[in-house]
Amino acid sequence: MYEIENDIPLPNRTKFGFLNELKVGQSFVVPIIGSAGKTQNLWTSRFRVRNIKCTTQKIDENNIRVWRIK
């Protein structure tokens, strides 16, 4: 039989919770993984699921800068 329990908090499984704390105009640099376009799409989708808008720009051969814009 299974024991049913109440008021057990869910574990924090989000690695990207800091995106919610990012203010408009703030940015950070991420390494390119695979291709620049793939990395840009990955980060754009991480913002989109939180209803936050961002823009990205390739800054050199190995890195992309991500800005919160809205």
PDB file with SEQRES, HELIX, SHEET and CRYST1 records, atoms N, CA, C and O in Angstrom:
SEQRES   1 A   70  MET TYR GLU ILE GLU ASN ASP ILE PRO LEU PRO ASN ARG          
SEQRES   2 A   70  THR LYS PHE GLY PHE LEU ASN GLU LEU LYS VAL GLY GLN          
SEQRES   3 A   70  SER PHE VAL VAL PRO ILE ILE GLY SER ALA GLY LYS THR          
SEQRES   4 A   70  GLN ASN LEU TRP THR SER ARG PHE ARG VAL ARG ASN ILE          
SEQRES   5 A   70  LYS CYS THR THR GLN LYS ILE ASP GLU ASN ASN ILE ARG          
SEQRES   6 A   70  VAL TRP ARG ILE LYS                                          
HELIX    1 AA1 PHE A   18  GLU A   21  1                                   4    
HELIX    2 AA2 ALA A   36  ARG A   48  1                                  13    
SHEET    1 AA1 3 SER A  27  PRO A  31  0                                        
SHEET    2 AA1 3 ASN A  63  ARG A  68 -1                                        
SHEET    3 AA1 3 CYS A  54  LYS A  58 -1                                        
CRYST1    1.000    1.000    1.000  90.00  90.00  90.00 P 1           1          
ATOM      1  N   MET A   1       0.842  -1.185   0.000  1.00  0.00           N  
ATOM      2  CA  MET A   1       0.000   0.000   0.000  1.00  0.00           C  
ATOM      3  C   MET A   1       0.885   1.245   0.000  1.00  0.00           C  
ATOM      4  O   MET A   1       2.010   1.218   0.498  1.00  0.00           O  
ATOM      5  N   TYR A   2       0.376   2.311  -0.550  1.00  0.00           N  
ATOM      6  CA  TYR A   2       1.114   3.582  -0.617  1.00  0.00           C  
ATOM      7  C   TYR A   2       0.614   4.528   0.447  1.00  0.00           C  
ATOM      8  O   TYR A   2      -0.587   4.626   0.699  1.00  0.00           O  
ATOM      9  N   GLU A   3       1.539   5.218   1.063  1.00  0.00           N  
ATOM     10  CA  GLU A   3       1.188   6.220   2.060  1.00  0.00           C  
ATOM     11  C   GLU A   3       1.007   7.567   1.361  1.00  0.00           C  
ATOM     12  O   GLU A   3       1.901   8.023   0.649  1.00  0.00           O  
ATOM     13  N   ILE A   4      -0.134   8.195   1.562  1.00  0.00           N  
ATOM     14  CA  ILE A   4      -0.416   9.506   0.977  1.00  0.00           C  
ATOM     15  C   ILE A   4       0.002  10.576   1.969  1.00  0.00           C  
ATOM     16  O   ILE A   4      -0.367  10.533   3.142  1.00  0.00           O  
ATOM     17  N   GLU A   5       0.788  11.552   1.473  1.00  0.00           N  
ATOM     18  CA  GLU A   5       1.301  12.620   2.338  1.00  0.00           C  
ATOM     19  C   GLU A   5       0.868  13.978   1.797  1.00  0.00           C  
ATOM     20  O   GLU A   5       0.654  14.142   0.596  1.00  0.00           O  
ATOM     21  N   ASN A   6       0.746  14.926   2.681  1.00  0.00           N  
ATOM     22  CA  ASN A   6       0.375  16.297   2.325  1.00  0.00           C  
ATOM     23  C   ASN A   6       1.522  17.254   2.623  1.00  0.00           C  
ATOM     24  O   ASN A   6       2.398  16.959   3.436  1.00  0.00           O  
ATOM     25  N   ASP A   7       1.503  18.404   1.953  1.00  0.00           N  
ATOM     26  CA  ASP A   7       2.421  19.515   2.217  1.00  0.00           C  
ATOM     27  C   ASP A   7       3.895  19.153   2.036  1.00  0.00           C  
ATOM     28  O   ASP A   7       4.745  19.631   2.787  1.00  0.00           O  
ATOM     29  N   ILE A   8       4.202  18.318   1.053  1.00  0.00           N  
ATOM     30  CA  ILE A   8       5.587  18.016   0.705  1.00  0.00           C  
ATOM     31  C   ILE A   8       5.943  18.926  -0.469  1.00  0.00           C  
ATOM     32  O   ILE A   8       5.345  18.804  -1.538  1.00  0.00           O  
ATOM     33  N   PRO A   9       6.918  19.847  -0.288  1.00  0.00           N  
ATOM     34  CA  PRO A   9       7.237  20.777  -1.375  1.00  0.00           C  
ATOM     35  C   PRO A   9       7.896  20.066  -2.564  1.00  0.00           C  
ATOM     36  O   PRO A   9       8.629  19.092  -2.395  1.00  0.00           O  
ATOM     37  N   LEU A  10       7.619  20.576  -3.759  1.00  0.00           N  
ATOM     38  CA  LEU A  10       8.250  20.050  -4.960  1.00  0.00           C  
ATOM     39  C   LEU A  10       9.714  20.458  -4.992  1.00  0.00           C  
ATOM     40  O   LEU A  10      10.049  21.550  -4.532  1.00  0.00           O  
ATOM     41  N   PRO A  11      10.583  19.630  -5.512  1.00  0.00           N  
ATOM     42  CA  PRO A  11      11.989  20.017  -5.628  1.00  0.00           C  
ATOM     43  C   PRO A  11      12.157  21.101  -6.679  1.00  0.00           C  
ATOM     44  O   PRO A  11      11.399  21.167  -7.647  1.00  0.00           O  
ATOM     45  N   ASN A  12      13.152  21.944  -6.481  1.00  0.00           N  
ATOM     46  CA  ASN A  12      13.444  22.997  -7.443  1.00  0.00           C  
ATOM     47  C   ASN A  12      14.256  22.384  -8.572  1.00  0.00           C  
ATOM     48  O   ASN A  12      15.444  22.109  -8.406  1.00  0.00           O  
ATOM     49  N   ARG A  13      13.630  22.171  -9.707  1.00  0.00           N  
ATOM     50  CA  ARG A  13      14.303  21.513 -10.830  1.00  0.00           C  
ATOM     51  C   ARG A  13      14.724  22.484 -11.924  1.00  0.00           C  
ATOM     52  O   ARG A  13      15.227  22.053 -12.962  1.00  0.00           O  
ATOM     53  N   THR A  14      14.536  23.748 -11.725  1.00  0.00           N  
ATOM     54  CA  THR A  14      14.863  24.687 -12.778  1.00  0.00           C  
ATOM     55  C   THR A  14      16.283  25.221 -12.641  1.00  0.00           C  
ATOM     56  O   THR A  14      16.632  25.829 -11.630  1.00  0.00           O  
ATOM     57  N   LYS A  15      17.083  24.990 -13.651  1.00  0.00           N  
ATOM     58  CA  LYS A  15      18.435  25.535 -13.675  1.00  0.00           C  
ATOM     59  C   LYS A  15      18.414  26.998 -14.095  1.00  0.00           C  
ATOM     60  O   LYS A  15      19.359  27.745 -13.840  1.00  0.00           O  
ATOM     61  N   PHE A  16      17.332  27.394 -14.737  1.00  0.00           N  
ATOM     62  CA  PHE A  16      17.292  28.712 -15.355  1.00  0.00           C  
ATOM     63  C   PHE A  16      16.344  29.667 -14.647  1.00  0.00           C  
ATOM     64  O   PHE A  16      15.789  30.568 -15.276  1.00  0.00           O  
ATOM     65  N   GLY A  17      16.153  29.481 -13.354  1.00  0.00           N  
ATOM     66  CA  GLY A  17      15.305  30.372 -12.567  1.00  0.00           C  
ATOM     67  C   GLY A  17      15.815  31.801 -12.550  1.00  0.00           C  
ATOM     68  O   GLY A  17      15.040  32.733 -12.337  1.00  0.00           O  
ATOM     69  N   PHE A  18      17.112  31.984 -12.773  1.00  0.00           N  
ATOM     70  CA  PHE A  18      17.681  33.332 -12.783  1.00  0.00           C  
ATOM     71  C   PHE A  18      17.097  34.184 -13.903  1.00  0.00           C  
ATOM     72  O   PHE A  18      17.173  35.410 -13.837  1.00  0.00           O  
ATOM     73  N   LEU A  19      16.518  33.567 -14.930  1.00  0.00           N  
ATOM     74  CA  LEU A  19      15.926  34.343 -16.016  1.00  0.00           C  
ATOM     75  C   LEU A  19      14.771  35.197 -15.520  1.00  0.00           C  
ATOM     76  O   LEU A  19      14.545  36.291 -16.038  1.00  0.00           O  
ATOM     77  N   ASN A  20      14.040  34.716 -14.527  1.00  0.00           N  
ATOM     78  CA  ASN A  20      12.924  35.476 -13.964  1.00  0.00           C  
ATOM     79  C   ASN A  20      13.407  36.701 -13.196  1.00  0.00           C  
ATOM     80  O   ASN A  20      12.663  37.671 -13.048  1.00  0.00           O  
ATOM     81  N   GLU A  21      14.649  36.666 -12.706  1.00  0.00           N  
ATOM     82  CA  GLU A  21      15.198  37.780 -11.937  1.00  0.00           C  
ATOM     83  C   GLU A  21      15.917  38.798 -12.811  1.00  0.00           C  
ATOM     84  O   GLU A  21      16.237  39.894 -12.353  1.00  0.00           O  
ATOM     85  N   LEU A  22      16.172  38.443 -14.065  1.00  0.00           N  
ATOM     86  CA  LEU A  22      16.865  39.328 -14.990  1.00  0.00           C  
ATOM     87  C   LEU A  22      15.987  40.539 -15.294  1.00  0.00           C  
ATOM     88  O   LEU A  22      14.809  40.382 -15.617  1.00  0.00           O  
ATOM     89  N   LYS A  23      16.542  41.735 -15.197  1.00  0.00           N  
ATOM     90  CA  LYS A  23      15.794  42.963 -15.462  1.00  0.00           C  
ATOM     91  C   LYS A  23      15.972  43.377 -16.919  1.00  0.00           C  
ATOM     92  O   LYS A  23      16.955  43.011 -17.563  1.00  0.00           O  
ATOM     93  N   VAL A  24      15.011  44.143 -17.430  1.00  0.00           N  
ATOM     94  CA  VAL A  24      15.079  44.641 -18.796  1.00  0.00           C  
ATOM     95  C   VAL A  24      16.390  45.402 -18.988  1.00  0.00           C  
ATOM     96  O   VAL A  24      16.734  46.272 -18.188  1.00  0.00           O  
ATOM     97  N   GLY A  25      17.114  45.070 -20.049  1.00  0.00           N  
ATOM     98  CA  GLY A  25      18.389  45.703 -20.350  1.00  0.00           C  
ATOM     99  C   GLY A  25      19.592  44.922 -19.851  1.00  0.00           C  
ATOM    100  O   GLY A  25      20.712  45.163 -20.301  1.00  0.00           O  
ATOM    101  N   GLN A  26      19.380  43.990 -18.931  1.00  0.00           N  
ATOM    102  CA  GLN A  26      20.494  43.178 -18.454  1.00  0.00           C  
ATOM    103  C   GLN A  26      20.776  42.061 -19.452  1.00  0.00           C  
ATOM    104  O   GLN A  26      19.889  41.636 -20.192  1.00  0.00           O  
ATOM    105  N   SER A  27      22.025  41.589 -19.462  1.00  0.00           N  
ATOM    106  CA  SER A  27      22.408  40.548 -20.407  1.00  0.00           C  
ATOM    107  C   SER A  27      23.456  39.622 -19.795  1.00  0.00           C  
ATOM    108  O   SER A  27      24.000  39.888 -18.723  1.00  0.00           O  
ATOM    109  N   PHE A  28      23.718  38.539 -20.501  1.00  0.00           N  
ATOM    110  CA  PHE A  28      24.756  37.593 -20.096  1.00  0.00           C  
ATOM    111  C   PHE A  28      25.285  36.902 -21.341  1.00  0.00           C  
ATOM    112  O   PHE A  28      24.636  36.897 -22.387  1.00  0.00           O  
ATOM    113  N   VAL A  29      26.470  36.320 -21.215  1.00  0.00           N  
ATOM    114  CA  VAL A  29      27.133  35.648 -22.332  1.00  0.00           C  
ATOM    115  C   VAL A  29      27.048  34.143 -22.128  1.00  0.00           C  
ATOM    116  O   VAL A  29      27.252  33.641 -21.023  1.00  0.00           O  
ATOM    117  N   VAL A  30      26.743  33.427 -23.213  1.00  0.00           N  
ATOM    118  CA  VAL A  30      26.707  31.964 -23.182  1.00  0.00           C  
ATOM    119  C   VAL A  30      27.590  31.418 -24.295  1.00  0.00           C  
ATOM    120  O   VAL A  30      27.719  32.043 -25.348  1.00  0.00           O  
ATOM    121  N   PRO A  31      28.196  30.264 -24.074  1.00  0.00           N  
ATOM    122  CA  PRO A  31      29.011  29.663 -25.138  1.00  0.00           C  
ATOM    123  C   PRO A  31      28.123  29.062 -26.224  1.00  0.00           C  
ATOM    124  O   PRO A  31      27.027  28.573 -25.949  1.00  0.00           O  
ATOM    125  N   ILE A  32      28.605  29.107 -27.439  1.00  0.00           N  
ATOM    126  CA  ILE A  32      27.891  28.490 -28.560  1.00  0.00           C  
ATOM    127  C   ILE A  32      28.054  26.975 -28.445  1.00  0.00           C  
ATOM    128  O   ILE A  32      29.164  26.461 -28.303  1.00  0.00           O  
ATOM    129  N   ILE A  33      26.931  26.281 -28.509  1.00  0.00           N  
ATOM    130  CA  ILE A  33      26.927  24.821 -28.468  1.00  0.00           C  
ATOM    131  C   ILE A  33      26.386  24.340 -29.816  1.00  0.00           C  
ATOM    132  O   ILE A  33      25.225  24.588 -30.144  1.00  0.00           O  
ATOM    133  N   GLY A  34      27.204  23.667 -30.579  1.00  0.00           N  
ATOM    134  CA  GLY A  34      26.791  23.247 -31.919  1.00  0.00           C  
ATOM    135  C   GLY A  34      26.935  24.402 -32.883  1.00  0.00           C  
ATOM    136  O   GLY A  34      28.044  24.736 -33.299  1.00  0.00           O  
ATOM    137  N   SER A  35      25.809  25.022 -33.244  1.00  0.00           N  
ATOM    138  CA  SER A  35      25.838  26.173 -34.138  1.00  0.00           C  
ATOM    139  C   SER A  35      25.285  27.395 -33.414  1.00  0.00           C  
ATOM    140  O   SER A  35      24.584  27.272 -32.410  1.00  0.00           O  
ATOM    141  N   ALA A  36      25.608  28.573 -33.936  1.00  0.00           N  
ATOM    142  CA  ALA A  36      25.127  29.815 -33.323  1.00  0.00           C  
ATOM    143  C   ALA A  36      23.608  29.883 -33.368  1.00  0.00           C  
ATOM    144  O   ALA A  36      22.976  30.256 -32.380  1.00  0.00           O  
ATOM    145  N   GLY A  37      23.018  29.528 -34.500  1.00  0.00           N  
ATOM    146  CA  GLY A  37      21.563  29.581 -34.632  1.00  0.00           C  
ATOM    147  C   GLY A  37      20.849  28.661 -33.669  1.00  0.00           C  
ATOM    148  O   GLY A  37      19.821  29.024 -33.096  1.00  0.00           O  
ATOM    149  N   LYS A  38      21.387  27.480 -33.491  1.00  0.00           N  
ATOM    150  CA  LYS A  38      20.797  26.504 -32.568  1.00  0.00           C  
ATOM    151  C   LYS A  38      20.853  27.026 -31.128  1.00  0.00           C  
ATOM    152  O   LYS A  38      19.885  26.903 -30.377  1.00  0.00           O  
ATOM    153  N   THR A  39      21.992  27.606 -30.754  1.00  0.00           N  
ATOM    154  CA  THR A  39      22.152  28.155 -29.408  1.00  0.00           C  
ATOM    155  C   THR A  39      21.210  29.337 -29.191  1.00  0.00           C  
ATOM    156  O   THR A  39      20.607  29.460 -28.125  1.00  0.00           O  
ATOM    157  N   GLN A  40      21.080  30.204 -30.191  1.00  0.00           N  
ATOM    158  CA  GLN A  40      20.175  31.345 -30.079  1.00  0.00           C  
ATOM    159  C   GLN A  40      18.734  30.876 -29.920  1.00  0.00           C  
ATOM    160  O   GLN A  40      18.005  31.411 -29.085  1.00  0.00           O  
ATOM    161  N   ASN A  41      18.314  29.897 -30.697  1.00  0.00           N  
ATOM    162  CA  ASN A  41      16.952  29.367 -30.582  1.00  0.00           C  
ATOM    163  C   ASN A  41      16.711  28.722 -29.226  1.00  0.00           C  
ATOM    164  O   ASN A  41      15.628  28.855 -28.658  1.00  0.00           O  
ATOM    165  N   LEU A  42      17.709  28.027 -28.708  1.00  0.00           N  
ATOM    166  CA  LEU A  42      17.590  27.388 -27.404  1.00  0.00           C  
ATOM    167  C   LEU A  42      17.310  28.416 -26.313  1.00  0.00           C  
ATOM    168  O   LEU A  42      16.402  28.235 -25.502  1.00  0.00           O  
ATOM    169  N   TRP A  43      18.093  29.499 -26.294  1.00  0.00           N  
ATOM    170  CA  TRP A  43      17.910  30.517 -25.261  1.00  0.00           C  
ATOM    171  C   TRP A  43      16.628  31.310 -25.467  1.00  0.00           C  
ATOM    172  O   TRP A  43      15.979  31.684 -24.490  1.00  0.00           O  
ATOM    173  N   THR A  44      16.251  31.574 -26.707  1.00  0.00           N  
ATOM    174  CA  THR A  44      14.991  32.263 -26.966  1.00  0.00           C  
ATOM    175  C   THR A  44      13.819  31.450 -26.432  1.00  0.00           C  
ATOM    176  O   THR A  44      12.884  32.013 -25.863  1.00  0.00           O  
ATOM    177  N   SER A  45      13.860  30.134 -26.610  1.00  0.00           N  
ATOM    178  CA  SER A  45      12.763  29.293 -26.116  1.00  0.00           C  
ATOM    179  C   SER A  45      12.736  29.239 -24.592  1.00  0.00           C  
ATOM    180  O   SER A  45      11.662  29.142 -23.999  1.00  0.00           O  
ATOM    181  N   ARG A  46      13.908  29.302 -23.948  1.00  0.00           N  
ATOM    182  CA  ARG A  46      13.939  29.317 -22.475  1.00  0.00           C  
ATOM    183  C   ARG A  46      13.274  30.579 -21.921  1.00  0.00           C  
ATOM    184  O   ARG A  46      12.652  30.543 -20.859  1.00  0.00           O  
ATOM    185  N   PHE A  47      13.405  31.672 -22.629  1.00  0.00           N  
ATOM    186  CA  PHE A  47      12.727  32.899 -22.232  1.00  0.00           C  
ATOM    187  C   PHE A  47      11.230  32.808 -22.551  1.00  0.00           C  
ATOM    188  O   PHE A  47      10.393  33.198 -21.737  1.00  0.00           O  
ATOM    189  N   ARG A  48      10.905  32.296 -23.730  1.00  0.00           N  
ATOM    190  CA  ARG A  48       9.517  32.264 -24.192  1.00  0.00           C  
ATOM    191  C   ARG A  48       8.611  31.500 -23.235  1.00  0.00           C  
ATOM    192  O   ARG A  48       7.483  31.928 -22.992  1.00  0.00           O  
ATOM    193  N   VAL A  49       9.076  30.379 -22.685  1.00  0.00           N  
ATOM    194  CA  VAL A  49       8.242  29.595 -21.770  1.00  0.00           C  
ATOM    195  C   VAL A  49       7.951  30.357 -20.480  1.00  0.00           C  
ATOM    196  O   VAL A  49       7.038  29.995 -19.737  1.00  0.00           O  
ATOM    197  N   ARG A  50       8.721  31.408 -20.212  1.00  0.00           N  
ATOM    198  CA  ARG A  50       8.501  32.257 -19.035  1.00  0.00           C  
ATOM    199  C   ARG A  50       7.786  33.559 -19.391  1.00  0.00           C  
ATOM    200  O   ARG A  50       7.657  34.452 -18.554  1.00  0.00           O  
ATOM    201  N   ASN A  51       7.322  33.661 -20.638  1.00  0.00           N  
ATOM    202  CA  ASN A  51       6.662  34.883 -21.136  1.00  0.00           C  
ATOM    203  C   ASN A  51       7.550  36.110 -21.000  1.00  0.00           C  
ATOM    204  O   ASN A  51       7.076  37.192 -20.653  1.00  0.00           O  
ATOM    205  N   ILE A  52       8.837  35.941 -21.274  1.00  0.00           N  
ATOM    206  CA  ILE A  52       9.811  37.031 -21.234  1.00  0.00           C  
ATOM    207  C   ILE A  52      10.399  37.149 -22.633  1.00  0.00           C  
ATOM    208  O   ILE A  52      10.640  36.139 -23.295  1.00  0.00           O  
ATOM    209  N   LYS A  53      10.629  38.372 -23.083  1.00  0.00           N  
ATOM    210  CA  LYS A  53      11.210  38.580 -24.411  1.00  0.00           C  
ATOM    211  C   LYS A  53      12.708  38.818 -24.289  1.00  0.00           C  
ATOM    212  O   LYS A  53      13.182  39.460 -23.351  1.00  0.00           O  
ATOM    213  N   CYS A  54      13.437  38.286 -25.259  1.00  0.00           N  
ATOM    214  CA  CYS A  54      14.885  38.483 -25.290  1.00  0.00           C  
ATOM    215  C   CYS A  54      15.337  38.671 -26.724  1.00  0.00           C  
ATOM    216  O   CYS A  54      14.588  38.429 -27.671  1.00  0.00           O  
ATOM    217  N   THR A  55      16.562  39.102 -26.859  1.00  0.00           N  
ATOM    218  CA  THR A  55      17.220  39.139 -28.152  1.00  0.00           C  
ATOM    219  C   THR A  55      18.630  38.603 -27.964  1.00  0.00           C  
ATOM    220  O   THR A  55      19.185  38.669 -26.867  1.00  0.00           O  
ATOM    221  N   THR A  56      19.205  38.075 -29.029  1.00  0.00           N  
ATOM    222  CA  THR A  56      20.531  37.483 -28.948  1.00  0.00           C  
ATOM    223  C   THR A  56      21.415  38.046 -30.046  1.00  0.00           C  
ATOM    224  O   THR A  56      20.930  38.494 -31.085  1.00  0.00           O  
ATOM    225  N   GLN A  57      22.703  38.017 -29.807  1.00  0.00           N  
ATOM    226  CA  GLN A  57      23.673  38.467 -30.807  1.00  0.00           C  
ATOM    227  C   GLN A  57      24.952  37.670 -30.654  1.00  0.00           C  
ATOM    228  O   GLN A  57      25.475  37.527 -29.549  1.00  0.00           O  
ATOM    229  N   LYS A  58      25.456  37.154 -31.758  1.00  0.00           N  
ATOM    230  CA  LYS A  58      26.742  36.465 -31.747  1.00  0.00           C  
ATOM    231  C   LYS A  58      27.823  37.524 -31.554  1.00  0.00           C  
ATOM    232  O   LYS A  58      27.899  38.471 -32.337  1.00  0.00           O  
ATOM    233  N   ILE A  59      28.659  37.382 -30.528  1.00  0.00           N  
ATOM    234  CA  ILE A  59      29.659  38.408 -30.240  1.00  0.00           C  
ATOM    235  C   ILE A  59      31.060  38.003 -30.686  1.00  0.00           C  
ATOM    236  O   ILE A  59      31.913  38.867 -30.889  1.00  0.00           O  
ATOM    237  N   ASP A  60      31.307  36.720 -30.840  1.00  0.00           N  
ATOM    238  CA  ASP A  60      32.555  36.229 -31.419  1.00  0.00           C  
ATOM    239  C   ASP A  60      32.319  34.786 -31.857  1.00  0.00           C  
ATOM    240  O   ASP A  60      31.184  34.309 -31.827  1.00  0.00           O  
ATOM    241  N   GLU A  61      33.349  34.106 -32.251  1.00  0.00           N  
ATOM    242  CA  GLU A  61      33.200  32.748 -32.785  1.00  0.00           C  
ATOM    243  C   GLU A  61      32.708  31.728 -31.758  1.00  0.00           C  
ATOM    244  O   GLU A  61      32.208  30.665 -32.126  1.00  0.00           O  
ATOM    245  N   ASN A  62      32.849  32.051 -30.475  1.00  0.00           N  
ATOM    246  CA  ASN A  62      32.528  31.069 -29.436  1.00  0.00           C  
ATOM    247  C   ASN A  62      31.399  31.465 -28.499  1.00  0.00           C  
ATOM    248  O   ASN A  62      30.979  30.647 -27.679  1.00  0.00           O  
ATOM    249  N   ASN A  63      30.888  32.703 -28.591  1.00  0.00           N  
ATOM    250  CA  ASN A  63      29.935  33.189 -27.591  1.00  0.00           C  
ATOM    251  C   ASN A  63      28.787  33.982 -28.203  1.00  0.00           C  
ATOM    252  O   ASN A  63      28.898  34.582 -29.272  1.00  0.00           O  
ATOM    253  N   ILE A  64      27.678  33.951 -27.468  1.00  0.00           N  
ATOM    254  CA  ILE A  64      26.483  34.727 -27.803  1.00  0.00           C  
ATOM    255  C   ILE A  64      26.081  35.521 -26.574  1.00  0.00           C  
ATOM    256  O   ILE A  64      26.148  35.017 -25.453  1.00  0.00           O  
ATOM    257  N   ARG A  65      25.661  36.766 -26.785  1.00  0.00           N  
ATOM    258  CA  ARG A  65      25.135  37.577 -25.689  1.00  0.00           C  
ATOM    259  C   ARG A  65      23.612  37.534 -25.783  1.00  0.00           C  
ATOM    260  O   ARG A  65      23.041  37.635 -26.869  1.00  0.00           O  
ATOM    261  N   VAL A  66      22.960  37.381 -24.619  1.00  0.00           N  
ATOM    262  CA  VAL A  66      21.501  37.322 -24.527  1.00  0.00           C  
ATOM    263  C   VAL A  66      21.032  38.485 -23.655  1.00  0.00           C  
ATOM    264  O   VAL A  66      21.485  38.632 -22.520  1.00  0.00           O  
ATOM    265  N   TRP A  67      20.119  39.319 -24.185  1.00  0.00           N  
ATOM    266  CA  TRP A  67      19.558  40.460 -23.467  1.00  0.00           C  
ATOM    267  C   TRP A  67      18.082  40.232 -23.183  1.00  0.00           C  
ATOM    268  O   TRP A  67      17.363  39.678 -24.014  1.00  0.00           O  
ATOM    269  N   ARG A  68      17.635  40.657 -22.015  1.00  0.00           N  
ATOM    270  CA  ARG A  68      16.197  40.721 -21.752  1.00  0.00           C  
ATOM    271  C   ARG A  68      15.724  42.058 -22.299  1.00  0.00           C  
ATOM    272  O   ARG A  68      16.302  43.095 -21.974  1.00  0.00           O  
ATOM    273  N   ILE A  69      14.689  42.052 -23.120  1.00  0.00           N  
ATOM    274  CA  ILE A  69      14.207  43.297 -23.733  1.00  0.00           C  
ATOM    275  C   ILE A  69      12.805  43.688 -23.299  1.00  0.00           C  
ATOM    276  O   ILE A  69      12.393  44.823 -23.540  1.00  0.00           O  
ATOM    277  N   LYS A  70      12.064  42.802 -22.674  1.00  0.00           N  
ATOM    278  CA  LYS A  70      10.712  43.139 -22.226  1.00  0.00           C  
ATOM    279  C   LYS A  70      10.275  42.207 -21.131  1.00  0.00           C  
ATOM    280  O   LYS A  70       9.162  42.331 -20.622  1.00  0.00           O  
TER     281      LYS A  70                                                      
END                                                                             
